[in-house]
Amino acid sequence: MEKNLYIDASHPNETRIVLKSDSSIEEYEYENKNNLNFKNNIYLATISRVEPSLQAAFVNFGRERHGFLAFNDIQSDYYQLPSEDKEKIRMAEEKIREELKDKPVDTSQDLIRSENEINSKDQKNEKEKDKQEYREKVKSSFGIKRYKIQEVIKPGQVILIQVIKEERGQKGAALTTFISLAGKYMVLMPNTPKGGGISRKIFNSNDRQKIRNILNEIEIPKSMGVIVRTAGANKTKNEIEKDFQNTLRTWEEIKDKALDSNAPSLVYEEGDIIKRTLRDTYDNDTKNVYIEGNEAYQKAKKFMKELMPKNVKNIKKYRGKIPLFHDANIEKELNNIFEPTVKL
């Protein structure tokens, strides 16, 4: 079914997005500029306080309320240890990676921050506990001490973090140093060396086998992991590899920007509604993207050029005198949402 995307960014304080087919509105999303989503954003931050009783640290990443970073979410690269001990940990991590390949617990799945694919919180906690216990068992077999956060992390330390949960009530944002970057067809985990994984929403065994074969043919650095998203189920090797290269390029840009920045500062913004829409909603059924607002048009064109260069021609700037949503008869349909009776 042919669809069109309509983006109304003509107002300074809001952006509205509608995916519309000939018959009806398929999807509607709204973003208030005064209340921007910052989940999955990446920041260069500093440790403001280490809390031994919680085995966690509080982190200043540029917002009024400091974020919460659990010890399990801190990469061993950040541990302040002699290089000899770090090498032991690195070797243990290598061993863990090899052992986990044969272990039935699908640990790689728990690392997708950008897709809500965990059936329940209890299930996730159970798998995390299993994974953590296994890691500690392997580490202890190497004679590696189980460190406490206060022994290896110090206040004032500069770290690169990603937001995994936004602020709720009195709680600060939850953070991690294990970065994950969502592309259109896959998720790149640049500092989680787990090889290749597949979204659990791809049920078909033939599709899964085909994706495994593709991942085996793509040269993924040992220090990184990737997980193919549901959108990548029927994609070719060229499409998945191209998406991997684009996401890898984004990671290189993030690293370069982090080196040139002073903490605390925003290094990468994934929360942008236009980027998210083009990445997750735009597909082969979408014919054109109509945009009202020059800044949004330029942003969309630039992002589409990176994501799918062949489709840049489908990004069209709306130049009509009547507002876009009125011209496309969207405003009237949106108003019907608030009617007390709905026609089925």
C-alpha positions as CSV (number, residue, x, y, z in Angstrom):
1,M,0.0,0.0,0.0
2,E,1.4,3.4,-1.0
3,K,2.0,5.9,1.8
4,N,3.4,9.4,2.2
5,L,5.1,10.9,5.2
6,Y,4.1,14.5,6.2
7,I,6.4,16.5,8.5
8,D,5.1,19.8,9.9
9,A,8.0,21.7,11.4
10,S,6.7,25.2,10.6
11,H,6.1,26.0,14.3
12,P,9.2,26.9,16.4
13,N,8.0,24.8,19.5
14,E,6.7,21.7,17.9
15,T,7.2,19.1,15.2
16,R,4.3,16.8,14.0
17,I,4.7,13.8,11.8
18,V,2.0,11.8,10.0
19,L,2.3,8.6,7.9
20,K,-0.8,8.6,5.7
21,S,-2.1,6.1,3.1
22,D,-4.9,7.0,0.7
23,S,-7.6,5.7,3.1
24,S,-6.4,6.9,6.5
25,I,-3.7,8.1,8.9
26,E,-1.4,5.1,9.8
27,E,0.9,6.8,12.4
28,Y,1.0,10.1,14.2
29,E,3.9,11.5,16.4
30,Y,4.3,14.8,18.1
31,E,7.4,16.4,19.7
32,N,7.4,19.4,21.9
33,K,10.7,21.4,21.6
34,N,10.5,22.3,25.3
35,N,10.4,18.7,26.4
36,L,12.8,16.9,24.1
37,N,13.4,13.2,24.4
38,F,17.1,12.6,25.3
39,K,17.0,8.8,25.7
40,N,19.8,7.1,23.7
41,N,21.7,10.4,23.4
42,I,25.5,10.1,24.0
43,Y,27.4,12.5,26.3
44,L,30.9,13.1,27.4
45,A,30.5,13.2,31.2
46,T,32.3,13.3,34.5
47,I,31.9,11.1,37.6
48,S,30.6,13.5,40.3
49,R,30.3,11.0,43.1
50,V,31.0,7.3,43.8
51,E,28.5,5.6,46.1
52,P,29.9,2.4,47.6
53,S,26.6,1.4,49.4
54,L,24.9,1.4,46.0
55,Q,27.9,0.1,44.0
56,A,27.1,2.9,41.6
57,A,28.3,6.4,40.6
58,F,26.5,9.6,40.0
59,V,27.4,11.3,36.8
60,N,27.3,15.0,35.6
61,F,26.4,14.9,31.9
62,G,25.2,18.5,31.6
63,R,21.7,18.3,33.0
64,E,20.5,19.8,36.2
65,R,20.0,16.4,37.8
66,H,22.9,14.0,37.7
67,G,22.6,10.6,36.1
68,F,22.9,7.1,37.8
69,L,25.5,4.7,36.5
70,A,25.5,1.2,38.0
71,F,28.9,-0.6,38.4
72,N,27.7,-3.4,36.0
73,D,27.2,-0.7,33.3
74,I,30.9,0.5,33.5
75,Q,33.3,-0.9,30.9
76,S,36.5,-2.4,32.4
77,D,38.5,0.0,30.1
78,Y,37.5,2.8,32.6
79,Y,38.9,1.0,35.6
80,Q,41.9,2.8,37.1
81,L,44.2,-0.2,37.5
82,P,47.8,-1.2,36.7
83,S,48.1,-2.1,33.0
84,E,49.0,-5.7,34.0
85,D,45.6,-6.2,35.8
86,K,43.8,-4.6,32.9
87,E,45.4,-7.1,30.5
88,K,44.2,-10.0,32.8
89,I,40.7,-8.6,32.6
90,R,40.9,-8.3,28.9
91,M,42.0,-11.9,28.5
92,A,39.1,-13.0,30.8
93,E,36.6,-11.0,28.7
94,E,38.0,-12.8,25.6
95,K,37.4,-16.2,27.4
96,I,33.9,-15.1,28.4
97,R,33.0,-14.2,24.8
98,E,34.1,-17.6,23.6
99,E,32.3,-19.4,26.4
100,L,29.1,-17.4,26.0
101,K,28.9,-18.5,22.3
102,D,28.1,-22.0,23.5
103,K,25.9,-20.9,26.4
104,P,22.1,-21.1,25.8
105,V,21.5,-17.7,27.4
106,D,21.0,-15.2,24.6
107,T,22.9,-12.4,26.3
108,S,23.3,-10.3,23.2
109,Q,19.6,-9.7,23.0
110,D,19.6,-7.8,26.3
111,L,21.9,-5.2,24.8
112,I,19.4,-3.8,22.3
113,R,18.6,-0.5,23.9
114,S,16.7,0.9,21.0
115,E,14.1,-1.9,20.5
116,N,11.6,-2.9,23.2
117,E,12.0,-6.7,22.8
118,I,12.1,-7.9,26.4
119,N,8.9,-9.6,27.3
120,S,9.0,-8.7,31.0
121,K,11.2,-6.9,33.6
122,D,11.6,-10.1,35.6
123,Q,12.8,-12.0,32.5
124,K,15.3,-9.3,31.8
125,N,16.6,-9.2,35.4
126,E,16.9,-13.0,35.5
127,K,19.0,-13.0,32.3
128,E,21.2,-10.2,33.6
129,K,21.8,-12.0,36.8
130,D,22.6,-15.2,35.0
131,K,25.0,-13.4,32.7
132,Q,26.7,-11.5,35.6
133,E,27.1,-14.7,37.7
134,Y,28.6,-16.5,34.7
135,R,31.0,-13.6,34.0
136,E,32.2,-13.5,37.6
137,K,32.7,-17.3,37.6
138,V,34.9,-17.1,34.5
139,K,36.8,-14.1,35.9
140,S,37.5,-15.9,39.2
141,S,38.8,-18.9,37.3
142,F,41.5,-16.6,35.9
143,G,42.3,-15.5,39.5
144,I,40.9,-12.1,38.9
145,K,39.7,-10.3,42.0
146,R,36.1,-9.1,42.1
147,Y,36.5,-5.3,42.3
148,K,34.3,-2.9,44.1
149,I,33.4,0.4,42.4
150,Q,35.3,2.6,44.9
151,E,38.5,0.7,44.1
152,V,38.5,1.3,40.4
153,I,36.4,4.4,39.6
154,K,37.2,7.9,41.0
155,P,35.3,11.2,41.1
156,G,36.3,13.6,38.4
157,Q,36.9,10.8,35.9
158,V,35.8,11.6,32.3
159,I,33.6,8.9,30.6
160,L,31.5,8.5,27.5
161,I,27.9,7.5,28.5
162,Q,24.6,6.8,26.9
163,V,21.1,7.5,28.4
164,I,19.1,4.3,28.7
165,K,16.2,5.6,30.9
166,E,15.1,9.2,31.1
167,E,14.5,11.0,34.5
168,R,11.4,9.7,36.3
169,G,10.0,11.6,39.3
170,Q,12.9,12.2,41.7
171,K,15.2,9.7,40.0
172,G,17.9,10.8,37.7
173,A,18.5,9.3,34.2
174,A,19.9,5.8,34.1
175,L,23.2,5.6,32.1
176,T,25.6,3.1,30.6
177,T,29.0,3.1,29.1
178,F,28.1,0.2,26.8
179,I,27.1,2.3,23.7
180,S,24.5,1.0,21.2
181,L,23.8,2.8,17.9
182,A,20.7,2.0,15.9
183,G,20.9,1.9,12.2
184,K,18.0,1.2,9.9
185,Y,18.5,-2.6,9.7
186,M,20.9,-3.3,12.6
187,V,22.2,-2.1,16.0
188,L,25.9,-1.5,16.4
189,M,27.5,-2.0,19.8
190,P,30.9,-0.5,19.3
191,N,32.4,-1.4,22.7
192,T,30.5,-4.7,23.4
193,P,32.4,-7.5,21.6
194,K,29.8,-10.1,21.1
195,G,29.9,-10.8,17.4
196,G,26.6,-11.1,15.6
197,G,23.0,-11.4,16.9
198,I,19.5,-11.4,15.5
199,S,16.4,-9.8,16.8
200,R,14.1,-12.3,18.6
201,K,11.1,-10.9,16.7
202,I,12.5,-12.6,13.6
203,F,10.9,-16.0,14.1
204,N,11.3,-17.6,10.7
205,S,14.2,-20.1,10.8
206,N,15.1,-19.6,7.1
207,D,15.3,-15.8,7.7
208,R,17.5,-16.3,10.8
209,Q,19.9,-18.7,8.9
210,K,20.1,-16.3,6.0
211,I,21.0,-13.4,8.4
212,R,23.6,-15.5,10.2
213,N,25.3,-16.3,6.8
214,I,25.3,-12.5,6.0
215,L,26.8,-11.6,9.3
216,N,29.5,-14.3,8.8
217,E,30.4,-12.6,5.5
218,I,30.6,-9.1,6.9
219,E,33.9,-8.0,8.5
220,I,32.9,-6.9,12.0
221,P,35.8,-5.8,14.2
222,K,36.4,-8.1,17.2
223,S,35.9,-5.3,19.6
224,M,32.3,-4.7,18.4
225,G,29.0,-6.5,18.2
226,V,25.9,-6.1,16.0
227,I,22.3,-7.2,16.2
228,V,20.1,-7.3,13.1
229,R,16.8,-5.5,13.7
230,T,13.4,-6.7,12.6
231,A,13.5,-4.3,9.7
232,G,16.5,-6.2,8.3
233,A,14.7,-9.6,8.1
234,N,14.4,-9.6,4.3
235,K,17.3,-7.4,3.3
236,T,20.3,-8.4,1.2
237,K,23.9,-8.6,2.3
238,N,24.6,-5.3,0.5
239,E,21.8,-3.4,2.3
240,I,22.9,-4.7,5.7
241,E,26.6,-4.2,5.1
242,K,25.9,-0.6,3.8
243,D,23.9,0.1,7.0
244,F,26.7,-1.3,9.1
245,Q,29.3,0.9,7.4
246,N,27.0,4.0,7.8
247,T,26.6,3.3,11.5
248,L,30.3,2.6,11.9
249,R,31.0,6.0,10.3
250,T,28.6,7.6,12.8
251,W,30.6,5.9,15.7
252,E,33.9,7.3,14.3
253,E,32.3,10.8,14.2
254,I,31.2,10.4,17.8
255,K,34.7,9.4,18.9
256,D,36.3,12.4,17.1
257,K,33.7,14.8,18.6
258,A,34.3,13.4,22.1
259,L,38.0,13.9,21.8
260,D,37.4,17.6,20.8
261,S,34.8,18.2,23.5
262,N,35.0,19.2,27.2
263,A,32.9,17.3,29.7
264,P,30.0,17.6,30.3
265,S,28.7,18.0,26.7
266,L,26.3,16.4,24.3
267,V,28.2,14.3,21.7
268,Y,25.5,12.6,19.7
269,E,21.7,13.2,19.6
270,E,19.6,10.3,18.7
271,G,16.4,11.7,20.2
272,D,15.7,13.8,17.1
273,I,12.1,13.0,15.9
274,I,12.9,13.5,12.2
275,K,15.9,11.2,12.3
276,R,14.0,8.5,14.1
277,T,11.1,8.7,11.7
278,L,13.3,8.4,8.6
279,R,15.2,5.5,10.1
280,D,12.3,3.5,11.6
281,T,9.1,4.5,9.7
282,Y,10.3,5.2,6.1
283,D,10.3,2.0,4.0
284,N,9.7,0.7,0.5
285,D,6.0,1.5,0.7
286,T,6.7,5.2,1.4
287,K,6.6,7.2,-1.8
288,N,7.3,10.8,-0.7
289,V,8.2,12.8,2.3
290,Y,6.7,16.3,2.4
291,I,8.2,18.7,4.8
292,E,7.1,22.2,5.9
293,G,9.9,24.2,7.5
294,N,13.3,24.9,5.9
295,E,15.5,23.7,8.8
296,A,13.6,20.4,9.1
297,Y,13.9,20.0,5.3
298,Q,17.6,20.5,5.3
299,K,18.1,18.1,8.2
300,A,16.0,15.4,6.6
301,K,17.8,15.7,3.3
302,K,21.2,15.5,4.9
303,F,20.2,12.4,7.0
304,M,18.6,10.6,4.1
305,K,21.7,11.2,2.0
306,E,23.7,9.3,4.7
307,L,21.0,6.6,5.2
308,M,19.7,5.9,1.7
309,P,21.3,8.2,-0.9
310,K,19.1,6.9,-3.7
311,N,15.9,8.1,-1.9
312,V,17.0,11.7,-1.4
313,K,14.8,12.7,-4.4
314,N,11.8,11.6,-2.4
315,I,12.3,14.4,0.2
316,K,10.2,17.3,-1.0
317,K,9.9,20.7,0.5
318,Y,6.3,22.0,0.8
319,R,6.0,25.5,-0.6
320,G,2.2,25.9,-0.6
321,K,0.4,28.9,1.0
322,I,-2.0,26.8,2.9
323,P,-0.4,24.9,5.9
324,L,0.7,21.4,4.9
325,F,-1.6,19.5,7.2
326,H,-4.6,21.4,6.0
327,D,-3.6,21.0,2.4
328,A,-3.3,17.2,2.8
329,N,-6.6,17.0,4.7
330,I,-4.7,15.7,7.8
331,E,-5.8,18.4,10.3
332,K,-9.4,17.4,9.9
333,E,-8.7,13.7,10.5
334,L,-6.5,14.5,13.6
335,N,-9.4,16.5,15.0
336,N,-11.7,13.5,14.6
337,I,-9.5,11.7,17.2
338,F,-11.1,13.9,19.9
339,E,-14.7,13.4,18.8
340,P,-16.8,11.6,21.4
341,T,-18.0,9.0,18.8
342,V,-15.7,7.1,16.4
343,K,-16.8,5.5,13.2
344,L,-15.5,2.0,12.7
